[in-house]
Amino acid sequence: MDLRYIDAHCHVQFDAYEADRDAVLDEMRRQRVGAIVVGVDYPTSVAAIELARTHEGLYASVGLHPNHTSEVFDTAAYRALAADATVVAIGECGLDYFRPETLSDSVKEAQKQLLRAHIALSVEADKPLIIHARPSKGTYDAYDDLIAELKEANATQGRSVRGDIHFFVGSVEQARELAMLGFTLSFTAVVTFARDYDAAMRAVPLSSILAETDAPYVAPVSRRGKRNDPLAVIEVVAKIAEVRGEDPETVRAALLGNTVRLFRLPE
């Protein structure tokens, strides 16, 4: 398929699409929208692969979300998934300091250990990471710890780790530091109704930005309060161009190219 857009992060394998998944995917094909379908645990990673195997323009990512530290990360099982030809990334993995009821040192350490396991698999499989980072309320703490973990991994893994920071909500300084580490930052449809992330969007090169939806979550302003889907990436790309004050077609082509390069998708 000759794609015009790629949603760098969505969950169309989730139950939210049980009633109309085929219709959504058909419309994506019609509008030439591809997507990275991201797993958050073993079953949703398997489901992502199954969708990618049967639908042109879809690709899979496999991983265990940091909110699932109570589950065992079976490296061998995820390694087998990562070997599938449809899998282009490892994750969703990372650090989430927002959701735990009690954010203790032991909770943080468990999440860091899980992140390190994903980093090791990413290096072994030579596939980029898809990283979730959500700081505790009123802080940027998860990003500070994430940056430290990535720097440590670069020093110990024998090669620089790479990937995308999904749903970026960090500071301008952190955006620049992550871009310097070679990571892309992806922005969601939140940018269509919130101005909190405009400065970060302008602070990094266009080559460091991806567009995503995180569907079924955070629908754009045109569909506030409704289920989101990957077609919203069209609105995200348009808003990124507007915020950066750049030509919409130039931005569309650049973000498509950035996604193809990071995930090594077919041209």
N, C-alpha and C positions, 0 to 999 in steps of 0.2 A: 504494500500500500504506500502511495506517495503522500506522506504525512505533512500537514501544515503546522500542527501543534502536538506536543507531548506533555501530558500531565505527569509530572515527575514523582507523584506520590498519591495513590488513591487506594481504596479498599472495596472495589466493586464485587469482590467475592463475599462480602458480608451479607447477613440475612436481610439487611435493609433493602436489598435489590431482588429478593426472591420473587416478587410479583411481576417485575418488569425488566429484569436484567437484559433479556434479549433485545427489548425495544431500545434500551439505553445504548447497548453496544451497536445496534444497527444505526442509530443516529450518530454515534461517534464515527462509524465508518463513513457515513454519508458526508459528515463535516470534516473528515480526514484528521480526526483526533486520536492519537495513540495514548498509551498510558503504561506506567510502571505500577503493577498491582502488588501491594506490599503486605507480607504476612506479619502478624504480631505474636504468633505462637505456631506450634507444629501443624495443627489442623488448618489454620488459615494460610499457612505457607504452602501446604499441599494443594489447597483450593486455588491459590494464586497460580501455581504451576499448571493445574488442570485448565484454567481459563486461558492462560497464555499458549498452551499447546493447541487449543482449538479455535483461537481468534487472532487473526492477523492484526498486527499493530499493538498487541498487548505483550508485556514482558513481566517477569516475576522477580520478587525479592523475598528472601527467606530469613526469618529471625525470630527472636523472642524479646518482646517489649520489656523495658525496665520495670514496669509495674507487675510483671509476672515472675519476680525473683523467687516466689514460693515453688515454682516449677523447676524441674531439673533441665538444664541445657545439655542435651545429649549431643555432644560434638559429632559423634559418628553419624547420627541420624541427620543432622543438619548438613554435614559434609556430603552425604549422599544426595540430599536435595540440591545443594549448591552445584553439583556436577551436572544437573539437567541443563540442556541446551537453552531452555527458555529463561534460566535464572541469570540476571545481569547484575545483581547486587546482594549484599548481606545486610540484613536488618528488616525490620525496624528495631534498633537497639539504641542504648544511650543512658541518659540520666534524667530521672523525673523526681524533682524535689517538691513538686506542687501537690501531688495526689496523696502521698502517704499520710495517714492520720497523725503519726508520730515520726518526725524526721530525725532519727537518731544516727549516731556514727555507724552503728552496725547496719542500718538500712542503706546508708550511703555506700558503705564498703561492699555490701552484697551487690548493689547495682554496678559498682566499679568492676567487680570481679566478672560479672556477666558481660559488661562492655568489653573487657579485655579478652574474653573468650571469642567474642564476635570479631574483634580486631585481628586476632590470630587466624581465625578462619578466613577473613578477608584477604590477609596477606598470602595464606596458603593457596586459596582459590584464585588469587589475582583478580578479585572483583571488588568494586568500591563498596563502601559502607553507606547505609542510609541511617542517619543518626537523629534520634529524638532527644531534645534537651528542653526541659521545662523547669525554670527556676522557682524557688519558693516565693511567695507573694511579696512584692515590693523589692525584690533583689534580682541579681544576675548570677547567683551562686552556682547554679548547675553549669553555666557556660564557663565560669572560671575553672571549675573542676574538670570539665570536658577538655578545655584547652591544655590543662596540665597533663591529662591522660594521653592526649594525642602527641604532645611533645615527648613524653616518656616512651610511647610506642615507637615514634620515629627513631629514638635513640637506641632501642633494644631489638627492633624487629629486623634490622638489616636493610630496610627500604622504607621510604616515606609512605605512610598510609594515605588513602585518598577517599573521597566520597562527598556526600551532600548532607548539609545540615538542614533537615526538614523543618518546615514551619518556623523559620527563624524569628525570634522575638528578643534577641539580645541587644546589647548596646552598640553604638557606632564603633567604638574601640574594639569590641569583640568581633564585630563583623570584619573589620580590617585585619585583625590578627588571624581569624580563621581563613580568610582569603589568602593571606600570606602563607599559610600552611598548605595551601593548594586545594582547599575545600570550596565547593560551591555552597551558596545559600539559597534556599527556595522559599518563596513567598506564596501565601495562600490568598483566597478571596477575602480574607479579613482586610486586605489593603484596599478593597473597593468601598469600605465604609469607615475605616479607622486611619488616622494620620500618624499613629505612633511609630510606624516603621519607615516612614518616608526618608528620614535622614540616613538610616542604614542602607536603604535601597540606592541612595545617591552616593554613598561613601565608598562603594566598591566598584571595580570595573564591571562593565556589562558582561564580560566573559566569566564572571564569578557568580552569575545569577541564573536560577532556574525558576520555572513557574509550576505550581502544583495546586491541587484542590483539597487534599486530605478527605475527599468525599468518602462517606456520606456526611461529613461534618462541615461546619462553617460555610454555609451557602453565601453567594455574593449578595450585594445590596438589592439586586433585582429579584432575588428569591429569599429574602430574609425570613427565617422561621420555617423554611421548608427543607426537605432533604436535598443535599447537594449531589452533584454528579460531575464526572470529568469534563463535560462540555463547558463548565464554568471556567476552565483554564483559558478560554478565549477572552473572557472579561478580565482575568488576572493579567494576561499579557498586555492588554490594552491599557490597564491602569498603571502597570510598571512603566510603560512608554510615556504615559502622561506625567507621572511623578518625576521621571528622569528628564522630561523635556526633550525626548528623542523621537525620531520618526517611527511610527508604529510598525511599518513593514520591516524596517531595519531591526527593530527589537524582536519582532516575531521570528525572523530568520536567525538572529543571533541566539535566542533562547532555545530554539529547536536544535541548532548546531551544538550548543553547549551540552544539551542533554544527550545527543547522539555520541558526542566525544566521551563524556564521563562514563556512560554505561556501555560504550563500544557497540552501539546498535548498528544494524545495517544502514548504509547511507540511503 
